[in-house]
């Protein structure tokens, strides 16, 4: 019963903080424009970069990383404090899942958010640096080879649960959370999957600073 109560205490603030959107904040503060009205309409780092270029992208990353780090570290500490050291990884992962949910379906933005890639990518570094390296490595390799950020994101997040199994990180419950996170991001990329299948997915291009 205590564990379920702690998970609830972790989940709510993680979800609410996850809804803080760096791309929306940066676009409004720097350019006085709403990123949701430009490009693909997705309030994420990739669309922000495509629309505005490098200026402001660092702020997007900083906001999304900070809103992820705080609840994830808190989740690990909370379970460590009341359950024990063996629950730290699960606490971080569980909080991370709800941060990602909040990013994808933020109540403050009428449940229309980003795709959770930056949030999940940040979480991985707190979970296990080896898992993070493998996932980010797959992401980078795929994007460099194909120029499709969406494809790199999906294959990168699928590496998350796969690498946990390969490296023996965590147990069954940790693997389940990793798998749920991967499934969430794949579902959020459904339109990208359709465009990739039709051959009309836009490729990523580096833009010069303006």
C-alpha positions, 0 to 999 in steps of 0.5 A: 500500500505504501508503494502505491501511495508513493507512486501517486505522490510521484506521478502527479507532480511529474505529470504536471511538470512534464506539461511545461513546454520549452518550445512554446515558452521559447517561441513566445518569449523570444519571437512572440510567436506560438510554435504550434502555429508554424511548421508541423505545428508540433511543440517540440525541439525539431519543429522549433529548430526547423522554424526558428533555427539555432537561436532559442533552441538551447533554451528549449533544451534547457527548459525540457531538461530541467522539467525532466530532471527535477521530478525524476530525481525526486522519484528516485529519492522518494523511493530510496527514502521510504522503500530502499536503495533497490527501488531507486531505478524504478522510482526514476523510471516511473517518474520519467514515464509520467514526465513524458506523459505530461509532455505529450498530453499536457493538461495546461495545453489542452492535452496537445503536446510534443512527442516526448523525445527530449524528455525521454532522452534526458531521463536515460542519462539518469537511469544508466549512462550505458543505456543512454549512450546506446539509445542516443548512439542509435538515434544519431547514427540513424539521423546521420544516415537517413536525415529522418529525426522521427525514424532515429527517435523511434529506433533510439527509444526502442533501444531503451528497453532492449539495452536494459535487457542486454545490459541486465539493468533492473528487473521485470518492473523496470523493463515494463516501464521502459517498454511502456515509455517506448510504446508511448513515443512510437504511438506519438510518432504515428503520423511520422510512420505514415509519412515515412511509409508514403515517402513524404516525411521531411528530412532534417536540415541544419540551418544557419543562424539568423 
